[in-house]
Amino acid sequence: MAGFDAPFFEKLWAACYSRYRRPVEGVLLPEDVTKERVLELWDRLMSRYPQLPGKPAFSAALLDEAYEGSRHQVRGERTESADPQRHHDPDDQRYEANLDLDKLQQRSADDSFVDREWNLLAPLLRPFGFATLGRKGIRDHDAEDVFIETFAELPRLKGSDQRAPIETISLFEEIIPLFTKMLQFRSIDWRRRQSALKNQPNTQHSYEDLTEEQENRRQFEDKSARVFGDPADLTFDRIYELCEEELTALEWELVFAIHVGQTHTMGELLDEKEILGKLALKPTDSTSKKRRVLNEHLHGALHKLAKVLQN
Protein backbone atom coordinates (compact mmCIF):
# COMPACT_ATOMS: atom_id res chain seq x y z
CA MET A 1 0.00 0.00 0.00
CA ALA A 2 1.65 3.19 -1.17
CA GLY A 3 1.76 5.79 1.56
CA PHE A 4 -0.43 6.00 4.62
CA ASP A 5 -4.08 6.79 3.93
CA ALA A 6 -5.10 8.37 7.25
CA PRO A 7 -8.78 9.07 6.34
CA PHE A 8 -9.22 5.46 5.19
CA PHE A 9 -7.81 4.00 8.40
CA GLU A 10 -9.87 6.38 10.52
CA LYS A 11 -13.05 5.15 8.83
CA LEU A 12 -11.88 1.55 9.07
CA TRP A 13 -11.23 1.99 12.80
CA ALA A 14 -14.76 3.37 13.25
CA ALA A 15 -16.24 0.48 11.27
CA CYS A 16 -14.23 -2.08 13.27
CA TYR A 17 -15.17 -0.44 16.58
CA SER A 18 -18.86 -0.46 15.63
CA ARG A 19 -18.71 -4.08 14.43
CA TYR A 20 -17.08 -5.24 17.67
CA ARG A 21 -19.36 -3.28 19.97
CA ARG A 22 -22.54 -4.36 18.17
CA PRO A 23 -21.78 -7.68 16.43
CA VAL A 24 -25.50 -8.50 16.11
CA GLU A 25 -28.71 -6.64 16.86
CA GLY A 26 -29.47 -6.72 20.57
CA VAL A 27 -25.84 -7.04 21.75
CA LEU A 28 -23.94 -4.06 23.11
CA LEU A 29 -20.48 -4.14 24.70
CA PRO A 30 -19.15 -1.33 26.94
CA GLU A 31 -17.11 1.36 25.22
CA ASP A 32 -13.96 0.80 27.29
CA VAL A 33 -14.01 -2.96 26.72
CA THR A 34 -14.60 -2.47 23.00
CA LYS A 35 -11.73 -0.02 22.65
CA GLU A 36 -9.32 -2.31 24.49
CA ARG A 37 -10.26 -5.39 22.45
CA VAL A 38 -10.18 -3.58 19.11
CA LEU A 39 -6.70 -2.24 19.88
CA GLU A 40 -5.56 -5.78 20.65
CA LEU A 41 -7.15 -6.96 17.42
CA TRP A 42 -5.37 -4.30 15.34
CA ASP A 43 -2.01 -5.07 16.99
CA ARG A 44 -2.46 -8.79 16.38
CA LEU A 45 -3.48 -8.35 12.76
CA MET A 46 -0.75 -5.81 12.00
CA SER A 47 1.89 -8.17 13.38
CA ARG A 48 0.57 -10.94 11.13
CA TYR A 49 1.66 -9.11 7.98
CA PRO A 50 5.32 -8.19 7.32
CA GLN A 51 3.89 -5.39 5.20
CA LEU A 52 0.37 -4.11 4.79
CA PRO A 53 -1.66 -6.01 2.18
CA GLY A 54 -4.20 -4.33 -0.07
CA LYS A 55 -6.99 -2.37 1.55
CA PRO A 56 -9.75 -4.89 0.71
CA ALA A 57 -7.85 -7.89 2.10
CA PHE A 58 -6.78 -6.11 5.29
CA SER A 59 -10.20 -4.55 5.87
CA ALA A 60 -12.08 -7.78 5.25
CA ALA A 61 -9.83 -9.71 7.64
CA LEU A 62 -10.11 -7.01 10.31
CA LEU A 63 -13.91 -6.70 10.17
CA ASP A 64 -14.38 -10.45 10.04
CA GLU A 65 -12.19 -10.99 13.11
CA ALA A 66 -13.94 -8.17 14.95
CA TYR A 67 -17.31 -9.82 14.31
CA GLU A 68 -16.16 -13.31 15.27
CA GLY A 69 -14.09 -12.10 18.22
CA SER A 70 -16.92 -10.09 19.71
CA ARG A 71 -19.41 -12.95 19.45
CA HIS A 72 -16.89 -15.36 20.96
CA GLN A 73 -16.21 -13.00 23.87
CA VAL A 74 -19.88 -12.43 24.66
CA ARG A 75 -20.69 -16.14 24.44
CA GLY A 76 -17.77 -17.03 26.71
CA GLU A 77 -18.68 -14.46 29.35
CA ARG A 78 -22.33 -15.54 29.35
CA THR A 79 -21.37 -19.19 29.79
CA GLU A 80 -18.82 -18.44 32.51
CA SER A 81 -21.17 -16.20 34.48
CA ALA A 82 -24.33 -18.24 33.72
CA ASP A 83 -25.95 -14.92 32.79
CA PRO A 84 -27.73 -14.94 29.39
CA GLN A 85 -28.40 -11.19 29.73
CA ARG A 86 -24.73 -10.20 29.89
CA HIS A 87 -23.96 -7.57 27.23
CA HIS A 88 -27.59 -7.55 26.06
CA ASP A 89 -28.55 -4.10 24.80
CA PRO A 90 -30.82 -2.55 27.48
CA ASP A 91 -32.63 -0.59 24.75
CA ASP A 92 -33.62 -3.77 22.91
CA GLN A 93 -37.31 -4.19 23.70
CA ARG A 94 -38.16 -6.86 21.11
CA TYR A 95 -38.75 -9.43 23.85
CA GLU A 96 -38.59 -9.56 27.63
CA ALA A 97 -35.28 -11.36 28.19
CA ASN A 98 -32.76 -13.70 26.59
CA LEU A 99 -33.14 -17.42 27.09
CA ASP A 100 -30.14 -19.56 28.01
CA LEU A 101 -28.61 -20.62 24.68
CA ASP A 102 -26.31 -23.12 26.40
CA LYS A 103 -29.38 -25.00 27.65
CA LEU A 104 -31.11 -24.78 24.28
CA GLN A 105 -28.06 -26.30 22.59
CA GLN A 106 -27.52 -29.02 25.18
CA ARG A 107 -28.05 -32.53 23.77
CA SER A 108 -29.30 -35.50 25.75
CA ALA A 109 -27.82 -38.99 25.53
CA ASP A 110 -29.88 -39.76 22.41
CA ASP A 111 -28.85 -36.46 20.69
CA SER A 112 -32.22 -34.80 21.27
CA PHE A 113 -32.79 -31.34 22.74
CA VAL A 114 -35.09 -31.68 25.71
CA ASP A 115 -34.15 -28.95 28.18
CA ARG A 116 -37.15 -27.12 29.67
CA GLU A 117 -35.79 -23.89 28.17
CA TRP A 118 -37.39 -25.06 24.90
CA ASN A 119 -40.81 -24.57 26.46
CA LEU A 120 -40.09 -20.83 26.61
CA LEU A 121 -38.71 -20.49 23.09
CA ALA A 122 -41.88 -21.04 21.05
CA PRO A 123 -43.89 -18.28 22.82
CA LEU A 124 -40.95 -15.89 22.39
CA LEU A 125 -40.69 -16.57 18.65
CA ARG A 126 -44.42 -16.53 17.85
CA PRO A 127 -44.82 -12.74 17.43
CA PHE A 128 -41.85 -12.57 15.06
CA GLY A 129 -42.93 -15.69 13.20
CA PHE A 130 -46.53 -14.63 12.62
CA ALA A 131 -45.46 -11.12 11.60
CA THR A 132 -43.13 -12.62 8.99
CA LEU A 133 -45.76 -15.03 7.71
CA GLY A 134 -48.37 -12.26 7.62
CA ARG A 135 -46.15 -10.23 5.32
CA LYS A 136 -45.98 -13.30 3.08
CA GLY A 137 -49.78 -13.51 3.00
CA ILE A 138 -49.94 -16.63 5.20
CA ARG A 139 -52.38 -16.25 8.11
CA ASP A 140 -54.64 -18.05 10.56
CA HIS A 141 -54.45 -21.87 10.50
CA ASP A 142 -52.00 -21.90 7.62
CA ALA A 143 -49.64 -19.64 9.55
CA GLU A 144 -49.97 -21.86 12.61
CA ASP A 145 -49.05 -24.94 10.55
CA VAL A 146 -46.03 -23.27 8.94
CA PHE A 147 -44.85 -21.92 12.29
CA ILE A 148 -45.05 -25.34 13.96
CA GLU A 149 -43.28 -27.05 11.06
CA THR A 150 -40.49 -24.48 11.11
CA PHE A 151 -40.07 -24.55 14.88
CA ALA A 152 -39.72 -28.34 14.71
CA GLU A 153 -36.77 -27.83 12.35
CA LEU A 154 -34.70 -25.89 14.91
CA PRO A 155 -33.57 -29.00 16.88
CA ARG A 156 -33.55 -31.40 13.90
CA LEU A 157 -30.12 -32.82 13.02
CA LYS A 158 -29.20 -32.34 9.37
CA GLY A 159 -26.47 -32.81 6.83
CA SER A 160 -23.32 -34.89 6.92
CA ASP A 161 -22.25 -33.20 10.17
CA GLN A 162 -25.60 -33.94 11.84
CA ARG A 163 -25.88 -30.42 13.18
CA ALA A 164 -29.17 -28.79 14.13
CA PRO A 165 -29.98 -25.18 13.14
CA ILE A 166 -30.09 -24.20 16.82
CA GLU A 167 -26.42 -25.21 17.02
CA THR A 168 -25.32 -22.85 14.23
CA ILE A 169 -25.60 -19.67 16.32
CA SER A 170 -23.33 -18.32 19.05
CA LEU A 171 -25.61 -15.74 20.69
CA PHE A 172 -29.28 -15.95 21.59
CA GLU A 173 -29.97 -12.68 19.75
CA GLU A 174 -29.18 -14.52 16.50
CA ILE A 175 -32.20 -16.80 16.94
CA ILE A 176 -34.62 -14.25 15.48
CA PRO A 177 -32.86 -13.71 12.13
CA LEU A 178 -32.19 -17.46 11.92
CA PHE A 179 -35.83 -18.39 12.53
CA THR A 180 -37.06 -15.64 10.20
CA LYS A 181 -34.86 -16.96 7.39
CA MET A 182 -36.14 -20.49 7.98
CA LEU A 183 -39.73 -19.21 7.87
CA GLN A 184 -39.08 -17.49 4.57
CA PHE A 185 -37.95 -20.75 3.02
CA ARG A 186 -40.89 -22.57 4.56
CA SER A 187 -43.33 -20.00 3.21
CA ILE A 188 -41.94 -20.55 -0.30
CA ASP A 189 -42.41 -24.27 0.18
CA TRP A 190 -45.97 -23.72 1.41
CA ARG A 191 -46.86 -21.68 -1.66
CA ARG A 192 -45.38 -24.33 -3.94
CA ARG A 193 -47.48 -26.97 -2.26
CA GLN A 194 -50.59 -24.85 -2.66
CA SER A 195 -49.85 -24.37 -6.36
CA ALA A 196 -49.17 -28.07 -6.76
CA LEU A 197 -52.47 -28.98 -5.16
CA LYS A 198 -54.33 -26.52 -7.36
CA ASN A 199 -52.64 -27.04 -10.70
CA GLN A 200 -50.81 -30.37 -10.56
CA PRO A 201 -52.42 -32.59 -7.94
CA ASN A 202 -50.17 -35.54 -8.77
CA THR A 203 -46.93 -33.60 -8.40
CA GLN A 204 -45.36 -33.35 -4.97
CA HIS A 205 -42.50 -30.90 -4.31
CA SER A 206 -42.00 -30.09 -0.67
CA TYR A 207 -39.39 -29.09 1.86
CA GLU A 208 -39.40 -32.69 3.15
CA ASP A 209 -38.65 -34.01 -0.34
CA LEU A 210 -35.56 -31.81 -0.44
CA THR A 211 -34.31 -32.50 3.07
CA GLU A 212 -35.47 -35.95 4.13
CA GLU A 213 -34.84 -38.12 1.06
CA GLN A 214 -31.31 -39.54 1.25
CA GLU A 215 -30.23 -38.56 -2.27
CA ASN A 216 -31.59 -35.05 -1.91
CA ARG A 217 -30.04 -34.61 1.52
CA ARG A 218 -26.63 -35.23 0.05
CA GLN A 219 -27.35 -32.77 -2.71
CA PHE A 220 -28.94 -29.97 -0.72
CA GLU A 221 -27.52 -30.25 2.76
CA ASP A 222 -24.02 -31.68 2.56
CA LYS A 223 -21.64 -28.70 2.59
CA SER A 224 -19.03 -30.77 0.78
CA ALA A 225 -21.37 -30.87 -2.22
CA ARG A 226 -21.13 -27.10 -2.57
CA VAL A 227 -18.13 -25.61 -4.28
CA PHE A 228 -18.15 -22.53 -2.08
CA GLY A 229 -19.58 -24.09 1.12
CA ASP A 230 -22.73 -23.03 2.90
CA PRO A 231 -24.00 -19.64 1.61
CA ALA A 232 -24.50 -18.50 5.20
CA ASP A 233 -20.75 -19.01 5.80
CA LEU A 234 -19.64 -17.18 2.64
CA THR A 235 -18.04 -14.08 4.16
CA PHE A 236 -16.41 -11.32 2.14
CA ASP A 237 -13.04 -12.63 3.32
CA ARG A 238 -13.88 -16.02 1.76
CA ILE A 239 -15.23 -14.39 -1.43
CA TYR A 240 -12.03 -12.38 -1.75
CA GLU A 241 -9.95 -15.54 -1.29
CA LEU A 242 -11.92 -17.39 -3.98
CA CYS A 243 -12.17 -14.56 -6.49
CA GLU A 244 -9.04 -12.50 -5.81
CA GLU A 245 -7.68 -12.82 -9.33
CA GLU A 246 -11.00 -12.08 -11.05
CA LEU A 247 -11.05 -8.38 -10.10
CA THR A 248 -8.42 -5.69 -10.38
CA ALA A 249 -7.01 -4.01 -7.29
CA LEU A 250 -9.12 -0.94 -8.09
CA GLU A 251 -12.31 -2.99 -8.42
CA TRP A 252 -11.70 -4.66 -5.06
CA GLU A 253 -11.04 -1.28 -3.48
CA LEU A 254 -14.33 0.12 -4.82
CA VAL A 255 -16.39 -2.94 -3.85
CA PHE A 256 -15.06 -2.86 -0.33
CA ALA A 257 -15.47 0.89 0.16
CA ILE A 258 -19.09 0.97 -1.05
CA HIS A 259 -20.60 -2.44 -0.33
CA VAL A 260 -18.57 -4.19 2.38
CA GLY A 261 -16.85 -1.85 4.79
CA GLN A 262 -19.16 1.03 3.81
CA THR A 263 -16.30 3.36 4.59
CA HIS A 264 -17.32 5.77 1.80
CA THR A 265 -20.39 6.97 0.01
CA MET A 266 -20.35 7.40 -3.76
CA GLY A 267 -19.94 11.12 -3.32
CA GLU A 268 -17.08 10.76 -0.86
CA LEU A 269 -15.20 8.44 -3.20
CA LEU A 270 -15.55 10.92 -6.05
CA ASP A 271 -14.10 13.67 -3.84
CA GLU A 272 -10.81 11.79 -3.47
CA LYS A 273 -8.20 12.79 -6.02
CA GLU A 274 -6.46 9.42 -5.76
CA ILE A 275 -9.66 7.58 -6.77
CA LEU A 276 -10.35 10.03 -9.57
CA GLY A 277 -6.88 9.43 -10.93
CA LYS A 278 -7.35 5.67 -10.86
CA LEU A 279 -10.65 6.11 -12.73
CA ALA A 280 -8.93 8.32 -15.31
CA LEU A 281 -11.11 11.25 -14.24
CA LYS A 282 -10.33 14.87 -13.52
CA PRO A 283 -11.67 16.96 -10.62
CA THR A 284 -13.15 19.30 -13.22
CA ASP A 285 -15.24 16.55 -14.86
CA SER A 286 -18.98 16.79 -14.34
CA THR A 287 -20.62 14.95 -11.44
CA SER A 288 -22.73 12.89 -13.83
CA LYS A 289 -19.64 11.70 -15.71
CA LYS A 290 -17.85 10.81 -12.47
CA ARG A 291 -20.83 8.81 -11.22
CA ARG A 292 -21.26 7.07 -14.58
CA VAL A 293 -17.63 5.95 -14.69
CA LEU A 294 -17.67 4.85 -11.04
CA ASN A 295 -20.89 2.88 -11.57
CA GLU A 296 -19.45 1.18 -14.64
CA HIS A 297 -16.49 -0.06 -12.62
CA LEU A 298 -18.65 -1.13 -9.66
CA HIS A 299 -21.28 -2.91 -11.75
CA GLY A 300 -18.58 -4.61 -13.77
CA ALA A 301 -16.88 -5.86 -10.61
CA LEU A 302 -20.12 -7.15 -9.10
CA HIS A 303 -21.03 -8.85 -12.37
CA LYS A 304 -17.70 -10.68 -12.37
CA LEU A 305 -18.23 -11.84 -8.78
CA ALA A 306 -21.75 -13.03 -9.51
CA LYS A 307 -20.60 -14.92 -12.58
CA VAL A 308 -17.85 -16.74 -10.68
CA LEU A 309 -19.98 -17.60 -7.64
CA GLN A 310 -22.90 -18.85 -9.72
CA ASN A 311 -20.77 -21.24 -11.77
Phi and psi in degrees as a GROMACS rama.xvg file:
@    title "Ramachandran Plot"
@    xaxis  label "Phi"
@    yaxis  label "Psi"
@TYPE xy
-75.404  121.72  ALA-2
75.0845  -179.852  GLY-3
-115.768  113.882  PHE-4
-90.2416  87.4251  ASP-5
-59.3629  -47.6751  ALA-6
-58.5118  -39.9228  PRO-7
-61.3098  -48.1988  PHE-8
-69.7465  -28.184  PHE-9
-65.3604  -44.2425  GLU-10
-69.5523  -35.8381  LYS-11
-67.0115  -38.995  LEU-12
-60.2187  -45.6684  TRP-13
-61.888  -41.2204  ALA-14
-66.5132  -41.022  ALA-15
-66.6065  -42.3177  CYS-16
-60.6169  -46.1721  TYR-17
-64.7871  -41.3665  SER-18
-63.9002  -39.5324  ARG-19
-72.6529  -41.0032  TYR-20
-71.4667  -34.348  ARG-21
-128.272  74.9755  ARG-22
-65.8604  -33.6584  PRO-23
-142.231  160.282  VAL-24
-61.2008  131.326  GLU-25
99.5707  -7.9997  GLY-26
-111.166  135.541  VAL-27
-145.519  116.333  LEU-28
-92.7235  153.177  LEU-29
-61.6281  151.855  PRO-30
-62.3384  -43.6597  GLU-31
-66.3362  -39.8759  ASP-32
-64.9483  -42.9865  VAL-33
-61.8435  -46.4505  THR-34
-60.0081  -44.8229  LYS-35
-62.747  -45.6956  GLU-36
-69.9863  -36.2453  ARG-37
-68.5491  -38.0427  VAL-38
-61.5322  -42.6862  LEU-39
-62.7243  -40.1419  GLU-40
-63.7298  -44.71  LEU-41
-62.3001  -45.7146  TRP-42
-60.4938  -43.121  ASP-43
-65.966  -41.26  ARG-44
-73.0394  -37.7859  LEU-45
-65.0939  -36.3438  MET-46
-73.4797  -16.5429  SER-47
-72.2708  -29.2579  ARG-48
-106.707  127.16  TYR-49
-63.3502  -29.9857  PRO-50
-144.754  154.952  GLN-51
-63.0889  131.923  LEU-52
-77.7498  -171.33  PRO-53
-64.0413  157.17  GLY-54
-56.2749  -46.2108  LYS-55
-60.7844  -44.8194  PRO-56
-64.4316  -46.3754  ALA-57
-65.5461  -43.2634  PHE-58
-67.1883  -42.4303  SER-59
-62.2734  -44.8461  ALA-60
-63.0597  -41.2009  ALA-61
-66.2305  -48.024  LEU-62
-67.7593  -36.3706  LEU-63
-66.5026  -42.3817  ASP-64
-70.9004  -31.3311  GLU-65
-64.2433  -44.1414  ALA-66
-63.1382  -51.1282  TYR-67
-67.5425  -40.1758  GLU-68
-64.803  -39.8989  GLY-69
-65.7435  -46.2068  SER-70
-61.8895  -41.5024  ARG-71
-63.3817  -41.2833  HIS-72
-64.4417  -47.3155  GLN-73
-62.9207  -44.3391  VAL-74
-61.2558  -43.805  ARG-75
-62.9699  -42.781  GLY-76
-68.6585  -35.9924  GLU-77
-67.0811  -40.5984  ARG-78
-66.3588  -45.3838  THR-79
-64.5134  -39.0691  GLU-80
-92.3222  -5.38451  SER-81
54.599  38.016  ALA-82
-126.038  97.189  ASP-83
-64.8426  -15.8511  PRO-84
-88.6765  -6.13839  GLN-85
-59.8091  129.04  ARG-86
65.2137  17.6236  HIS-87
-79.8369  134.729  HIS-88
-62.6405  118.302  ASP-89
-65.0785  -18.8801  PRO-90
-86.7163  -3.88117  ASP-91
-80.8484  108.889  ASP-92
-110.195  21.9134  GLN-93
-66.9875  -31.3041  ARG-94
-151.457  169.809  TYR-95
-68.6661  -48.0108  GLU-96
-161.408  155.251  ALA-97
-64.9804  147.109  ASN-98
-90.0868  170.182  LEU-99
-85.5833  104.532  ASP-100
-65.221  -32.853  LEU-101
-59.7793  -39.2812  ASP-102
-71.556  -38.9292  LYS-103
-64.284  -31.2532  LEU-104
-94.0744  2.33439  GLN-105
-79.4116  125.452  GLN-106
-93.7091  148.222  ARG-107
-86.9009  -175.397  SER-108
-61.8848  -30.2121  ALA-109
-97.5287  20.0793  ASP-110
67.4909  21.2724  ASP-111
-98.7133  165.551  SER-112
-112.486  105.823  PHE-113
-126.47  8.54426  VAL-114
-62.1501  147.012  ASP-115
-63.3316  -14.1722  ARG-116
-61.187  -25.556  GLU-117
-64.6096  -26.9722  TRP-118
-65.578  -23.4826  ASN-119
-92.3766  -15.2867  LEU-120
-74.8685  -43.3125  LEU-121
-59.6864  -47.8437  ALA-122
-60.8178  -33.3975  PRO-123
-68.5983  -37.6123  LEU-124
-83.4665  -18.124  LEU-125
-56.3445  -47.9561  ARG-126
-59.7195  -40.4537  PRO-127
-70.5229  -39.1253  PHE-128
-65.316  -46.8  GLY-129
-71.9251  -29.3908  PHE-130
-66.0877  -42.5153  ALA-131
-64.134  -45.9232  THR-132
-66.5174  -35.5428  LEU-133
-62.3888  -38.744  GLY-134
-67.8668  -21.648  ARG-135
-89.8253  0.907961  LYS-136
81.6952  16.8912  GLY-137
-107.98  119.065  ILE-138
-137.557  173.93  ARG-139
55.4871  -131.212  ASP-140
-65.5014  -34.8196  HIS-141
-62.7512  -43.0586  ASP-142
-63.6201  -40.0301  ALA-143
-60.9361  -43.3119  GLU-144
-63.9074  -45.6891  ASP-145
-65.632  -39.5653  VAL-146
-61.9253  -47.1329  PHE-147
-63.3745  -43.3498  ILE-148
-61.1091  -42.6157  GLU-149
-69.4067  -42.1371  THR-150
-61.1586  -37.0015  PHE-151
-65.8505  -19.6984  ALA-152
-76.6856  -25.7553  GLU-153
-55.5597  -43.0567  LEU-154
-97.1019  9.19998  PRO-155
-84.5854  126.474  ARG-156
-72.4617  135.948  LEU-157
-139.254  163.334  LYS-158
70.6781  179.031  GLY-159
-66.8823  -25.0633  SER-160
-90.9453  -0.51835  ASP-161
47.9195  57.2651  GLN-162
-117.24  132.96  ARG-163
-84.9  151.369  ALA-164
-53.4016  -36.0349  PRO-165
-63.3796  -21.3614  ILE-166
-88.2554  -2.57884  GLU-167
-88.9106  -4.41102  THR-168
-110.084  156.302  ILE-169
-106.323  -25.1662  SER-170
-127.955  145.848  LEU-171
-61.2797  -32.8901  PHE-172
-60.4493  -18.709  GLU-173
-79.3173  -8.35181  GLU-174
-66.0543  -33.6459  ILE-175
-69.1155  -51.4049  ILE-176
-63.2528  -33.9933  PRO-177
-63.1943  -49.2005  LEU-178
-67.278  -37.2399  PHE-179
-62.4092  -42.2981  THR-180
-63.5273  -42.3138  LYS-181
-62.5866  -39.6479  MET-182
-63.6568  -37.9252  LEU-183
-62.4546  -42.2781  GLN-184
-67.1088  -39.5746  PHE-185
-64.5071  -38.0118  ARG-186
-66.2074  -35.8102  SER-187
-63.6241  -44.1293  ILE-188
-61.4016  -41.2035  ASP-189
-61.6593  -44.6121  TRP-190
-65.2206  -36.8733  ARG-191
-64.1531  -40.3321  ARG-192
-65.4252  -38.4708  ARG-193
-64.4981  -42.1531  GLN-194
-65.4351  -38.2137  SER-195
-65.3176  -41.1242  ALA-196
-66.0126  -33.6796  LEU-197
-80.6401  -43.411  LYS-198
-104.535  -32.8801  ASN-199
-136.495  76.9716  GLN-200
-61.1939  -18.4779  PRO-201
-96.1156  1.51802  ASN-202
-104.739  126.855  THR-203
-118.947  114.6  GLN-204
-130.168  110.763  HIS-205
-136.419  169.923  SER-206
-59.8542  -38.7491  TYR-207
-63.4702  -39.5162  GLU-208
-58.7677  -35.8364  ASP-209
-80.3078  -27.7434  LEU-210
-110.459  -23.424  THR-211
-98.2452  -34.662  GLU-212
-64.1487  137.552  GLU-213
-60.4135  -45.1202  GLN-214
-64.2587  -42.3508  GLU-215
-70.346  -32.9237  ASN-216
-61.6776  -41.4871  ARG-217
-65.2461  -34.4634  ARG-218
-76.7707  -41.7564  GLN-219
-99.4528  -18.572  PHE-220
-117.66  -23.3123  GLU-221
-75.1751  115.91  ASP-222
-61.2767  -28.3473  LYS-223
-67.5496  -16.9219  SER-224
-81.2663  -9.3561  ALA-225
-101.69  132.884  ARG-226
-61.0177  -41.0051  VAL-227
-105.084  10.112  PHE-228
82.6042  -170.427  GLY-229
-67.8149  131.021  ASP-230
-55.42  -32.0046  PRO-231
-67.1324  -22.5581  ALA-232
-97.0803  3.99223  ASP-233
-84.5259  85.1401  LEU-234
-78.8162  167.515  THR-235
-62.9587  -35.1072  PHE-236
-58.8215  -42.4464  ASP-237
-69.6209  -41.1126  ARG-238
-60.6521  -43.1984  ILE-239
-62.9937  -39.9298  TYR-240
-63.5662  -40.8748  GLU-241
-75.8048  -32.8596  LEU-242
-116.876  15.9531  CYS-243
-52.3481  -42.0712  GLU-244
-81.5434  -9.16881  GLU-245
-77.8425  -27.0867  GLU-246
-113.725  153.521  LEU-247
-77.0839  166.579  THR-248
-60.0321  -37.1395  ALA-249
-66.4773  -42.5792  LEU-250
-63.3848  -41.7829  GLU-251
-62.5157  -40.8633  TRP-252
-61.632  -41.9777  GLU-253
-69.6677  -43.6576  LEU-254
-60.9056  -43.8123  VAL-255
-65.6647  -47.14  PHE-256
-60.776  -39.2204  ALA-257
-90.8553  -45.3766  ILE-258
-105.06  -24.747  HIS-259
-105.18  -69.4863  VAL-260
-74.6759  -21.729  GLY-261
50.6666  42.6448  GLN-262
-82.3402  -14.4423  THR-263
-140.235  151.832  HIS-264
-92.0515  171.654  THR-265
-59.3738  -43.1951  MET-266
-64.7362  -39.1593  GLY-267
-67.0024  -38.2712  GLU-268
-61.7512  -41.7561  LEU-269
-74.53  -7.38876  LEU-270
-89.5502  -8.30906  ASP-271
-92.0833  122.17  GLU-272
-62.2306  -35.4464  LYS-273
-62.0266  -43.342  GLU-274
-66.6675  -42.9582  ILE-275
-58.7517  -41.4248  LEU-276
-62.9553  -41.4853  GLY-277
-66.4715  -28.6736  LYS-278
-89.2448  4.98754  LEU-279
60.2069  39.2033  ALA-280
-114.517  161.405  LEU-281
-114.637  150.334  LYS-282
-57.8434  -25.8773  PRO-283
-83.0551  -8.78567  THR-284
-64.4544  153.751  ASP-285
-66.7226  154.981  SER-286
-60.6403  -39.7499  THR-287
-63.7233  -39.8759  SER-288
-66.3703  -42.1385  LYS-289
-60.3994  -46.7571  LYS-290
-64.6027  -39.6351  ARG-291
-62.4987  -46.167  ARG-292
-65.2757  -43.0184  VAL-293
-62.2317  -44.0699  LEU-294
-63.0918  -37.9812  ASN-295
-61.1175  -42.9912  GLU-296
-67.1398  -43.5549  HIS-297
-64.5941  -49.2821  LEU-298
-63.5581  -37.6155  HIS-299
-62.9152  -41.6856  GLY-300
-65.3835  -44.7622  ALA-301
-66.0645  -35.4955  LEU-302
-64.612  -40.357  HIS-303
-62.5972  -44.9244  LYS-304
-62.0914  -44.9083  LEU-305
-61.8588  -40.602  ALA-306
-64.2525  -42.4221  LYS-307
-67.318  -45.823  VAL-308
-72.6653  -22.3028  LEU-309
-86.2383  -17.4111  GLN-310
